[in-house]
Amino acid sequence: MDIVATSGLGKKYPGGTEALRDFSLTVEKGQIFCVLGRNGAGKTTLLRILGTQLGSISSSALVFGHDVSMNPGAIRDKIAVVPQEARLQMVLSG
């Protein structure tokens, strides 16, 4: 079973910045996988798409067999995302 499967994945932000173009990836069950790349390569965009935090993508991305755009709830029940930095000040108020 493929845990993650993308084919021709793309993401363009408003203003024209293209973060991903024609990105394909398959991660199989039991496989250890790491995302490496220089700043601006699209690592965070990819992880936000797979974590169902970012939409408006071209093509499709599947996590545990569920489409990230069509069925994000089924994916969110099975994953956890731990950000590099906790920015509580963004969600808290005085």
Gaussian input, Z-matrix of N, CA and C with variables (Angstrom, degrees):
# hf/3-21g

backbone

0 1
 N
 C     1     B1
 C     2     B2     1     A1
 N     3     B3     2     A2     1     D1
 C     4     B4     3     A3     2     D2
 C     5     B5     4     A4     3     D3
 N     6     B6     5     A5     4     D4
 C     7     B7     6     A6     5     D5
 C     8     B8     7     A7     6     D6
 N     9     B9     8     A8     7     D7
 C    10    B10     9     A9     8     D8
 C    11    B11    10    A10     9     D9
 N    12    B12    11    A11    10    D10
 C    13    B13    12    A12    11    D11
 C    14    B14    13    A13    12    D12
 N    15    B15    14    A14    13    D13
 C    16    B16    15    A15    14    D14
 C    17    B17    16    A16    15    D15
 N    18    B18    17    A17    16    D16
 C    19    B19    18    A18    17    D17
 C    20    B20    19    A19    18    D18
 N    21    B21    20    A20    19    D19
 C    22    B22    21    A21    20    D20
 C    23    B23    22    A22    21    D21
 N    24    B24    23    A23    22    D22
 C    25    B25    24    A24    23    D23
 C    26    B26    25    A25    24    D24
 N    27    B27    26    A26    25    D25
 C    28    B28    27    A27    26    D26
 C    29    B29    28    A28    27    D27
 N    30    B30    29    A29    28    D28
 C    31    B31    30    A30    29    D29
 C    32    B32    31    A31    30    D30
 N    33    B33    32    A32    31    D31
 C    34    B34    33    A33    32    D32
 C    35    B35    34    A34    33    D33
 N    36    B36    35    A35    34    D34
 C    37    B37    36    A36    35    D35
 C    38    B38    37    A37    36    D36
 N    39    B39    38    A38    37    D37
 C    40    B40    39    A39    38    D38
 C    41    B41    40    A40    39    D39
 N    42    B42    41    A41    40    D40
 C    43    B43    42    A42    41    D41
 C    44    B44    43    A43    42    D42
 N    45    B45    44    A44    43    D43
 C    46    B46    45    A45    44    D44
 C    47    B47    46    A46    45    D45
 N    48    B48    47    A47    46    D46
 C    49    B49    48    A48    47    D47
 C    50    B50    49    A49    48    D48
 N    51    B51    50    A50    49    D49
 C    52    B52    51    A51    50    D50
 C    53    B53    52    A52    51    D51
 N    54    B54    53    A53    52    D52
 C    55    B55    54    A54    53    D53
 C    56    B56    55    A55    54    D54
 N    57    B57    56    A56    55    D55
 C    58    B58    57    A57    56    D56
 C    59    B59    58    A58    57    D57
 N    60    B60    59    A59    58    D58
 C    61    B61    60    A60    59    D59
 C    62    B62    61    A61    60    D60
 N    63    B63    62    A62    61    D61
 C    64    B64    63    A63    62    D62
 C    65    B65    64    A64    63    D63
 N    66    B66    65    A65    64    D64
 C    67    B67    66    A66    65    D65
 C    68    B68    67    A67    66    D66
 N    69    B69    68    A68    67    D67
 C    70    B70    69    A69    68    D68
 C    71    B71    70    A70    69    D69
 N    72    B72    71    A71    70    D70
 C    73    B73    72    A72    71    D71
 C    74    B74    73    A73    72    D72
 N    75    B75    74    A74    73    D73
 C    76    B76    75    A75    74    D74
 C    77    B77    76    A76    75    D75
 N    78    B78    77    A77    76    D76
 C    79    B79    78    A78    77    D77
 C    80    B80    79    A79    78    D78
 N    81    B81    80    A80    79    D79
 C    82    B82    81    A81    80    D80
 C    83    B83    82    A82    81    D81
 N    84    B84    83    A83    82    D82
 C    85    B85    84    A84    83    D83
 C    86    B86    85    A85    84    D84
 N    87    B87    86    A86    85    D85
 C    88    B88    87    A87    86    D86
 C    89    B89    88    A88    87    D87
 N    90    B90    89    A89    88    D88
 C    91    B91    90    A90    89    D89
 C    92    B92    91    A91    90    D90
 N    93    B93    92    A92    91    D91
 C    94    B94    93    A93    92    D92
 C    95    B95    94    A94    93    D93
 N    96    B96    95    A95    94    D94
 C    97    B97    96    A96    95    D95
 C    98    B98    97    A97    96    D96
 N    99    B99    98    A98    97    D97
 C   100   B100    99    A99    98    D98
 C   101   B101   100   A100    99    D99
 N   102   B102   101   A101   100   D100
 C   103   B103   102   A102   101   D101
 C   104   B104   103   A103   102   D102
 N   105   B105   104   A104   103   D103
 C   106   B106   105   A105   104   D104
 C   107   B107   106   A106   105   D105
 N   108   B108   107   A107   106   D106
 C   109   B109   108   A108   107   D107
 C   110   B110   109   A109   108   D108
 N   111   B111   110   A110   109   D109
 C   112   B112   111   A111   110   D110
 C   113   B113   112   A112   111   D111
 N   114   B114   113   A113   112   D112
 C   115   B115   114   A114   113   D113
 C   116   B116   115   A115   114   D114
 N   117   B117   116   A116   115   D115
 C   118   B118   117   A117   116   D116
 C   119   B119   118   A118   117   D117
 N   120   B120   119   A119   118   D118
 C   121   B121   120   A120   119   D119
 C   122   B122   121   A121   120   D120
 N   123   B123   122   A122   121   D121
 C   124   B124   123   A123   122   D122
 C   125   B125   124   A124   123   D123
 N   126   B126   125   A125   124   D124
 C   127   B127   126   A126   125   D125
 C   128   B128   127   A127   126   D126
 N   129   B129   128   A128   127   D127
 C   130   B130   129   A129   128   D128
 C   131   B131   130   A130   129   D129
 N   132   B132   131   A131   130   D130
 C   133   B133   132   A132   131   D131
 C   134   B134   133   A133   132   D132
 N   135   B135   134   A134   133   D133
 C   136   B136   135   A135   134   D134
 C   137   B137   136   A136   135   D135
 N   138   B138   137   A137   136   D136
 C   139   B139   138   A138   137   D137
 C   140   B140   139   A139   138   D138
 N   141   B141   140   A140   139   D139
 C   142   B142   141   A141   140   D140
 C   143   B143   142   A142   141   D141
 N   144   B144   143   A143   142   D142
 C   145   B145   144   A144   143   D143
 C   146   B146   145   A145   144   D144
 N   147   B147   146   A146   145   D145
 C   148   B148   147   A147   146   D146
 C   149   B149   148   A148   147   D147
 N   150   B150   149   A149   148   D148
 C   151   B151   150   A150   149   D149
 C   152   B152   151   A151   150   D150
 N   153   B153   152   A152   151   D151
 C   154   B154   153   A153   152   D152
 C   155   B155   154   A154   153   D153
 N   156   B156   155   A155   154   D154
 C   157   B157   156   A156   155   D155
 C   158   B158   157   A157   156   D156
 N   159   B159   158   A158   157   D157
 C   160   B160   159   A159   158   D158
 C   161   B161   160   A160   159   D159
 N   162   B162   161   A161   160   D160
 C   163   B163   162   A162   161   D161
 C   164   B164   163   A163   162   D162
 N   165   B165   164   A164   163   D163
 C   166   B166   165   A165   164   D164
 C   167   B167   166   A166   165   D165
 N   168   B168   167   A167   166   D166
 C   169   B169   168   A168   167   D167
 C   170   B170   169   A169   168   D168
 N   171   B171   170   A170   169   D169
 C   172   B172   171   A171   170   D170
 C   173   B173   172   A172   171   D171
 N   174   B174   173   A173   172   D172
 C   175   B175   174   A174   173   D173
 C   176   B176   175   A175   174   D174
 N   177   B177   176   A176   175   D175
 C   178   B178   177   A177   176   D176
 C   179   B179   178   A178   177   D177
 N   180   B180   179   A179   178   D178
 C   181   B181   180   A180   179   D179
 C   182   B182   181   A181   180   D180
 N   183   B183   182   A182   181   D181
 C   184   B184   183   A183   182   D182
 C   185   B185   184   A184   183   D183
 N   186   B186   185   A185   184   D184
 C   187   B187   186   A186   185   D185
 C   188   B188   187   A187   186   D186
 N   189   B189   188   A188   187   D187
 C   190   B190   189   A189   188   D188
 C   191   B191   190   A190   189   D189
 N   192   B192   191   A191   190   D190
 C   193   B193   192   A192   191   D191
 C   194   B194   193   A193   192   D192
 N   195   B195   194   A194   193   D193
 C   196   B196   195   A195   194   D194
 C   197   B197   196   A196   195   D195
 N   198   B198   197   A197   196   D196
 C   199   B199   198   A198   197   D197
 C   200   B200   199   A199   198   D198
 N   201   B201   200   A200   199   D199
 C   202   B202   201   A201   200   D200
 C   203   B203   202   A202   201   D201
 N   204   B204   203   A203   202   D202
 C   205   B205   204   A204   203   D203
 C   206   B206   205   A205   204   D204
 N   207   B207   206   A206   205   D205
 C   208   B208   207   A207   206   D206
 C   209   B209   208   A208   207   D207
 N   210   B210   209   A209   208   D208
 C   211   B211   210   A210   209   D209
 C   212   B212   211   A211   210   D210
 N   213   B213   212   A212   211   D211
 C   214   B214   213   A213   212   D212
 C   215   B215   214   A214   213   D213
 N   216   B216   215   A215   214   D214
 C   217   B217   216   A216   215   D215
 C   218   B218   217   A217   216   D216
 N   219   B219   218   A218   217   D217
 C   220   B220   219   A219   218   D218
 C   221   B221   220   A220   219   D219
 N   222   B222   221   A221   220   D220
 C   223   B223   222   A222   221   D221
 C   224   B224   223   A223   222   D222
 N   225   B225   224   A224   223   D223
 C   226   B226   225   A225   224   D224
 C   227   B227   226   A226   225   D225
 N   228   B228   227   A227   226   D226
 C   229   B229   228   A228   227   D227
 C   230   B230   229   A229   228   D228
 N   231   B231   230   A230   229   D229
 C   232   B232   231   A231   230   D230
 C   233   B233   232   A232   231   D231
 N   234   B234   233   A233   232   D232
 C   235   B235   234   A234   233   D233
 C   236   B236   235   A235   234   D234
 N   237   B237   236   A236   235   D235
 C   238   B238   237   A237   236   D236
 C   239   B239   238   A238   237   D237
 N   240   B240   239   A239   238   D238
 C   241   B241   240   A240   239   D239
 C   242   B242   241   A241   240   D240
 N   243   B243   242   A242   241   D241
 C   244   B244   243   A243   242   D242
 C   245   B245   244   A244   243   D243
 N   246   B246   245   A245   244   D244
 C   247   B247   246   A246   245   D245
 C   248   B248   247   A247   246   D246
 N   249   B249   248   A248   247   D247
 C   250   B250   249   A249   248   D248
 C   251   B251   250   A250   249   D249
 N   252   B252   251   A251   250   D250
 C   253   B253   252   A252   251   D251
 C   254   B254   253   A253   252   D252
 N   255   B255   254   A254   253   D253
 C   256   B256   255   A255   254   D254
 C   257   B257   256   A256   255   D255
 N   258   B258   257   A257   256   D256
 C   259   B259   258   A258   257   D257
 C   260   B260   259   A259   258   D258
 N   261   B261   260   A260   259   D259
 C   262   B262   261   A261   260   D260
 C   263   B263   262   A262   261   D261
 N   264   B264   263   A263   262   D262
 C   265   B265   264   A264   263   D263
 C   266   B266   265   A265   264   D264
 N   267   B267   266   A266   265   D265
 C   268   B268   267   A267   266   D266
 C   269   B269   268   A268   267   D267
 N   270   B270   269   A269   268   D268
 C   271   B271   270   A270   269   D269
 C   272   B272   271   A271   270   D270
 N   273   B273   272   A272   271   D271
 C   274   B274   273   A273   272   D272
 C   275   B275   274   A274   273   D273
 N   276   B276   275   A275   274   D274
 C   277   B277   276   A276   275   D275
 C   278   B278   277   A277   276   D276
 N   279   B279   278   A278   277   D277
 C   280   B280   279   A279   278   D278
 C   281   B281   280   A280   279   D279

   B1=1.4571
   B2=1.5288
   B3=1.3277
   B4=1.4598
   B5=1.5282
   B6=1.3098
   B7=1.4587
   B8=1.5265
   B9=1.3302
   B10=1.4682
   B11=1.5179
   B12=1.3183
   B13=1.4642
   B14=1.5237
   B15=1.3135
   B16=1.4636
   B17=1.5200
   B18=1.3018
   B19=1.4514
   B20=1.5179
   B21=1.3034
   B22=1.4576
   B23=1.5162
   B24=1.3289
   B25=1.4671
   B26=1.5251
   B27=1.3303
   B28=1.4623
   B29=1.5143
   B30=1.3132
   B31=1.4666
   B32=1.5176
   B33=1.3290
   B34=1.4585
   B35=1.5213
   B36=1.3278
   B37=1.4557
   B38=1.5263
   B39=1.3430
   B40=1.4615
   B41=1.5298
   B42=1.2982
   B43=1.4594
   B44=1.5208
   B45=1.3577
   B46=1.4539
   B47=1.5181
   B48=1.3313
   B49=1.4541
   B50=1.5197
   B51=1.3228
   B52=1.4542
   B53=1.5268
   B54=1.3434
   B55=1.4569
   B56=1.5273
   B57=1.3135
   B58=1.4669
   B59=1.5171
   B60=1.3330
   B61=1.4684
   B62=1.5188
   B63=1.3224
   B64=1.4651
   B65=1.5323
   B66=1.3423
   B67=1.4659
   B68=1.5262
   B69=1.3116
   B70=1.4639
   B71=1.5244
   B72=1.3343
   B73=1.4554
   B74=1.5127
   B75=1.3260
   B76=1.4537
   B77=1.5192
   B78=1.3251
   B79=1.4585
   B80=1.5212
   B81=1.3227
   B82=1.4543
   B83=1.5238
   B84=1.3148
   B85=1.4614
   B86=1.5319
   B87=1.3294
   B88=1.4540
   B89=1.5205
   B90=1.3029
   B91=1.4601
   B92=1.5268
   B93=1.3125
   B94=1.4603
   B95=1.5161
   B96=1.3257
   B97=1.4621
   B98=1.5187
   B99=1.3082
   B100=1.4647
   B101=1.5295
   B102=1.3183
   B103=1.4599
   B104=1.5312
   B105=1.3068
   B106=1.4592
   B107=1.5184
   B108=1.3172
   B109=1.4579
   B110=1.5075
   B111=1.3083
   B112=1.4658
   B113=1.5303
   B114=1.3014
   B115=1.4624
   B116=1.5216
   B117=1.3207
   B118=1.4616
   B119=1.5112
   B120=1.3315
   B121=1.4639
   B122=1.5287
   B123=1.3501
   B124=1.4572
   B125=1.5216
   B126=1.3305
   B127=1.4634
   B128=1.5255
   B129=1.3089
   B130=1.4574
   B131=1.5182
   B132=1.3066
   B133=1.4649
   B134=1.5216
   B135=1.3221
   B136=1.4601
   B137=1.5246
   B138=1.3186
   B139=1.4617
   B140=1.5248
   B141=1.3221
   B142=1.4636
   B143=1.5294
   B144=1.3208
   B145=1.4684
   B146=1.5258
   B147=1.3273
   B148=1.4637
   B149=1.5213
   B150=1.3324
   B151=1.4538
   B152=1.5086
   B153=1.3059
   B154=1.4817
   B155=1.5270
   B156=1.3142
   B157=1.4616
   B158=1.5219
   B159=1.3194
   B160=1.4576
   B161=1.5168
   B162=1.3169
   B163=1.4617
   B164=1.5131
   B165=1.3168
   B166=1.4646
   B167=1.5215
   B168=1.3185
   B169=1.4567
   B170=1.5151
   B171=1.3219
   B172=1.4561
   B173=1.5259
   B174=1.2915
   B175=1.4492
   B176=1.5251
   B177=1.3186
   B178=1.4619
   B179=1.5164
   B180=1.3042
   B181=1.4589
   B182=1.5148
   B183=1.3175
   B184=1.4514
   B185=1.5233
   B186=1.3258
   B187=1.4505
   B188=1.5237
   B189=1.3353
   B190=1.4665
   B191=1.5237
   B192=1.3234
   B193=1.4544
   B194=1.5125
   B195=1.3324
   B196=1.4595
   B197=1.5244
   B198=1.3165
   B199=1.4588
   B200=1.5267
   B201=1.3405
   B202=1.4647
   B203=1.5259
   B204=1.3073
   B205=1.4635
   B206=1.5273
   B207=1.3146
   B208=1.4529
   B209=1.5407
   B210=1.3412
   B211=1.4609
   B212=1.5354
   B213=1.3439
   B214=1.4678
   B215=1.5290
   B216=1.3174
   B217=1.4607
   B218=1.5197
   B219=1.3284
   B220=1.4611
   B221=1.5232
   B222=1.3291
   B223=1.4687
   B224=1.5212
   B225=1.3089
   B226=1.4718
   B227=1.5171
   B228=1.3225
   B229=1.4614
   B230=1.5244
   B231=1.3359
   B232=1.4634
   B233=1.5355
   B234=1.3265
   B235=1.4650
   B236=1.5201
   B237=1.3155
   B238=1.4655
   B239=1.5232
   B240=1.3072
   B241=1.4573
   B242=1.5225
   B243=1.3230
   B244=1.4570
   B245=1.5259
   B246=1.3341
   B247=1.4646
   B248=1.5243
   B249=1.3210
   B250=1.4626
   B251=1.5225
   B252=1.3135
   B253=1.4577
   B254=1.5229
   B255=1.3112
   B256=1.4634
   B257=1.5184
   B258=1.2917
   B259=1.4633
   B260=1.5260
   B261=1.3059
   B262=1.4524
   B263=1.5170
   B264=1.3307
   B265=1.4584
   B266=1.5322
   B267=1.3225
   B268=1.4533
   B269=1.5314
   B270=1.3387
   B271=1.4614
   B272=1.5177
   B273=1.3083
   B274=1.4666
   B275=1.5219
   B276=1.3080
   B277=1.4632
   B278=1.5143
   B279=1.3231
   B280=1.4613
   B281=1.4725
   A1=109.44
   A2=116.14
   A3=121.30
   A4=109.13
   A5=116.70
   A6=121.48
   A7=109.58
   A8=115.92
   A9=122.26
   A10=108.03
   A11=116.80
   A12=120.90
   A13=109.08
   A14=115.28
   A15=120.51
   A16=107.93
   A17=115.83
   A18=121.01
   A19=108.88
   A20=117.08
   A21=121.16
   A22=113.44
   A23=117.16
   A24=121.92
   A25=111.01
   A26=115.35
   A27=120.63
   A28=111.65
   A29=115.49
   A30=121.55
   A31=108.43
   A32=114.38
   A33=121.06
   A34=107.54
   A35=116.18
   A36=121.84
   A37=110.41
   A38=117.31
   A39=119.74
   A40=108.84
   A41=116.47
   A42=120.47
   A43=112.06
   A44=116.47
   A45=119.88
   A46=116.80
   A47=119.68
   A48=120.35
   A49=109.78
   A50=115.51
   A51=121.45
   A52=108.47
   A53=116.86
   A54=121.30
   A55=111.69
   A56=116.98
   A57=122.27
   A58=108.93
   A59=115.29
   A60=119.87
   A61=108.51
   A62=116.22
   A63=123.19
   A64=111.66
   A65=116.21
   A66=121.90
   A67=109.75
   A68=116.61
   A69=121.49
   A70=109.38
   A71=115.28
   A72=121.01
   A73=109.05
   A74=116.27
   A75=122.16
   A76=107.91
   A77=116.46
   A78=122.29
   A79=106.26
   A80=115.62
   A81=120.58
   A82=110.97
   A83=115.39
   A84=121.73
   A85=109.34
   A86=116.03
   A87=121.94
   A88=114.76
   A89=117.69
   A90=122.54
   A91=109.86
   A92=116.83
   A93=121.90
   A94=107.05
   A95=115.53
   A96=120.33
   A97=109.90
   A98=116.92
   A99=122.60
   A100=108.98
   A101=116.22
   A102=121.26
   A103=107.71
   A104=116.60
   A105=122.59
   A106=109.77
   A107=116.83
   A108=121.14
   A109=110.63
   A110=115.48
   A111=120.04
   A112=110.50
   A113=116.05
   A114=121.69
   A115=109.99
   A116=115.42
   A117=120.61
   A118=114.69
   A119=118.34
   A120=121.13
   A121=113.09
   A122=117.93
   A123=120.95
   A124=114.07
   A125=117.97
   A126=121.02
   A127=112.11
   A128=117.19
   A129=121.16
   A130=110.68
   A131=117.94
   A132=121.47
   A133=110.23
   A134=117.52
   A135=121.28
   A136=110.93
   A137=117.31
   A138=120.69
   A139=112.22
   A140=117.48
   A141=120.17
   A142=111.08
   A143=117.63
   A144=120.86
   A145=109.56
   A146=117.17
   A147=121.15
   A148=111.76
   A149=117.45
   A150=122.09
   A151=113.58
   A152=116.99
   A153=125.87
   A154=112.88
   A155=118.07
   A156=121.83
   A157=112.65
   A158=116.95
   A159=121.05
   A160=109.04
   A161=116.05
   A162=120.59
   A163=112.30
   A164=115.25
   A165=123.32
   A166=111.75
   A167=115.07
   A168=120.31
   A169=109.83
   A170=115.38
   A171=119.45
   A172=107.42
   A173=117.31
   A174=124.23
   A175=109.55
   A176=117.85
   A177=119.42
   A178=110.66
   A179=114.02
   A180=121.74
   A181=106.89
   A182=116.35
   A183=122.06
   A184=109.58
   A185=116.27
   A186=122.69
   A187=106.04
   A188=116.58
   A189=121.77
   A190=111.30
   A191=117.12
   A192=122.03
   A193=115.22
   A194=117.88
   A195=121.95
   A196=110.06
   A197=116.37
   A198=121.75
   A199=109.48
   A200=117.06
   A201=121.09
   A202=112.23
   A203=118.13
   A204=121.21
   A205=112.55
   A206=116.61
   A207=121.06
   A208=113.65
   A209=117.21
   A210=119.41
   A211=111.68
   A212=117.34
   A213=119.74
   A214=113.32
   A215=118.86
   A216=121.67
   A217=112.79
   A218=116.82
   A219=121.06
   A220=111.39
   A221=116.24
   A222=120.83
   A223=110.13
   A224=117.31
   A225=121.64
   A226=112.55
   A227=117.21
   A228=120.70
   A229=112.56
   A230=117.29
   A231=121.04
   A232=114.24
   A233=118.11
   A234=120.00
   A235=111.39
   A236=114.17
   A237=121.83
   A238=106.99
   A239=116.34
   A240=121.63
   A241=107.45
   A242=115.91
   A243=121.41
   A244=106.94
   A245=117.28
   A246=119.38
   A247=111.16
   A248=115.02
   A249=120.70
   A250=110.48
   A251=116.41
   A252=121.82
   A253=109.69
   A254=115.93
   A255=120.20
   A256=107.80
   A257=117.66
   A258=122.70
   A259=109.62
   A260=115.41
   A261=119.85
   A262=112.61
   A263=116.78
   A264=119.00
   A265=112.25
   A266=117.40
   A267=120.93
   A268=112.07
   A269=117.90
   A270=120.50
   A271=112.91
   A272=117.64
   A273=121.36
   A274=110.46
   A275=114.75
   A276=119.02
   A277=109.33
   A278=115.85
   A279=121.55
   A280=108.92
   D1=134.83
   D2=174.48
   D3=-81.65
   D4=128.20
   D5=176.78
   D6=-81.18
   D7=-40.71
   D8=177.14
   D9=-130.56
   D10=134.86
   D11=176.13
   D12=-145.39
   D13=121.38
   D14=173.52
   D15=-127.96
   D16=152.05
   D17=177.39
   D18=-145.74
   D19=115.55
   D20=179.02
   D21=65.90
   D22=28.18
   D23=-176.24
   D24=-65.34
   D25=137.66
   D26=177.82
   D27=-142.68
   D28=150.33
   D29=176.26
   D30=-145.17
   D31=124.31
   D32=176.09
   D33=-122.51
   D34=125.72
   D35=-179.66
   D36=-83.37
   D37=157.42
   D38=174.11
   D39=-55.76
   D40=138.89
   D41=-176.11
   D42=98.72
   D43=-10.39
   D44=172.62
   D45=100.74
   D46=-5.14
   D47=179.61
   D48=-67.08
   D49=122.39
   D50=-179.56
   D51=-98.61
   D52=110.28
   D53=-175.96
   D54=-87.93
   D55=-35.78
   D56=177.69
   D57=-136.07
   D58=140.97
   D59=177.35
   D60=-140.68
   D61=120.58
   D62=174.98
   D63=52.03
   D64=48.94
   D65=-176.85
   D66=-92.80
   D67=124.07
   D68=178.81
   D69=-122.68
   D70=139.84
   D71=-175.75
   D72=-157.36
   D73=141.74
   D74=172.12
   D75=-134.11
   D76=126.25
   D77=175.06
   D78=-119.60
   D79=120.10
   D80=-177.25
   D81=-90.60
   D82=157.78
   D83=178.50
   D84=-56.51
   D85=131.86
   D86=179.40
   D87=87.64
   D88=-9.45
   D89=-179.77
   D90=-81.58
   D91=138.13
   D92=174.60
   D93=-94.41
   D94=132.26
   D95=-172.24
   D96=-135.98
   D97=142.57
   D98=179.40
   D99=-133.28
   D100=142.01
   D101=178.20
   D102=-107.32
   D103=116.99
   D104=179.56
   D105=-125.31
   D106=149.21
   D107=176.09
   D108=169.05
   D109=164.44
   D110=-178.96
   D111=-74.74
   D112=169.08
   D113=178.00
   D114=-56.15
   D115=135.53
   D116=178.10
   D117=82.81
   D118=6.97
   D119=-177.47
   D120=-78.91
   D121=-16.10
   D122=178.45
   D123=107.99
   D124=9.78
   D125=-179.22
   D126=-60.34
   D127=-51.15
   D128=-178.90
   D129=-64.67
   D130=-40.63
   D131=177.51
   D132=-59.55
   D133=-45.96
   D134=178.65
   D135=-59.09
   D136=-48.59
   D137=-178.17
   D138=-66.71
   D139=-34.76
   D140=176.67
   D141=-68.76
   D142=-35.91
   D143=176.01
   D144=-65.76
   D145=-49.47
   D146=-178.15
   D147=-66.03
   D148=-28.65
   D149=177.63
   D150=-86.39
   D151=6.56
   D152=177.47
   D153=65.33
   D154=23.17
   D155=178.85
   D156=-94.04
   D157=-10.94
   D158=-175.13
   D159=-137.65
   D160=126.86
   D161=-178.23
   D162=-111.14
   D163=-154.54
   D164=179.57
   D165=54.18
   D166=58.02
   D167=-179.42
   D168=-109.36
   D169=157.41
   D170=171.57
   D171=-96.77
   D172=147.57
   D173=-175.31
   D174=71.45
   D175=-154.30
   D176=-176.87
   D177=-138.74
   D178=159.20
   D179=174.92
   D180=-136.06
   D181=131.36
   D182=179.75
   D183=-114.39
   D184=135.84
   D185=173.66
   D186=-127.95
   D187=123.34
   D188=-174.62
   D189=53.90
   D190=32.54
   D191=177.83
   D192=81.52
   D193=0.42
   D194=-179.77
   D195=-105.86
   D196=137.23
   D197=178.31
   D198=-72.16
   D199=129.43
   D200=-176.41
   D201=-63.90
   D202=-28.15
   D203=-179.83
   D204=-85.59
   D205=-36.79
   D206=-173.21
   D207=-89.23
   D208=-28.43
   D209=-174.34
   D210=-143.12
   D211=58.24
   D212=-176.64
   D213=-63.93
   D214=-30.53
   D215=-178.93
   D216=-60.92
   D217=-38.93
   D218=179.76
   D219=-66.33
   D220=-29.62
   D221=179.27
   D222=-79.82
   D223=-43.77
   D224=-176.78
   D225=-60.44
   D226=-28.67
   D227=177.43
   D228=-68.88
   D229=-17.39
   D230=-173.01
   D231=-112.50
   D232=-4.90
   D233=-175.16
   D234=-124.98
   D235=167.18
   D236=171.48
   D237=-140.11
   D238=141.62
   D239=178.43
   D240=-119.87
   D241=125.95
   D242=178.27
   D243=-115.38
   D244=109.44
   D245=-179.00
   D246=-70.93
   D247=157.62
   D248=178.66
   D249=-63.53
   D250=-39.91
   D251=-179.14
   D252=-125.31
   D253=132.22
   D254=174.52
   D255=-86.73
   D256=121.17
   D257=-178.32
   D258=-116.20
   D259=70.30
   D260=-177.55
   D261=-63.24
   D262=-26.30
   D263=-179.54
   D264=-63.45
   D265=-16.82
   D266=179.17
   D267=-78.73
   D268=-21.77
   D269=-177.88
   D270=-113.86
   D271=-9.47
   D272=-179.89
   D273=-100.65
   D274=154.55
   D275=176.08
   D276=-128.22
   D277=163.44
   D278=179.10
   D279=-72.72

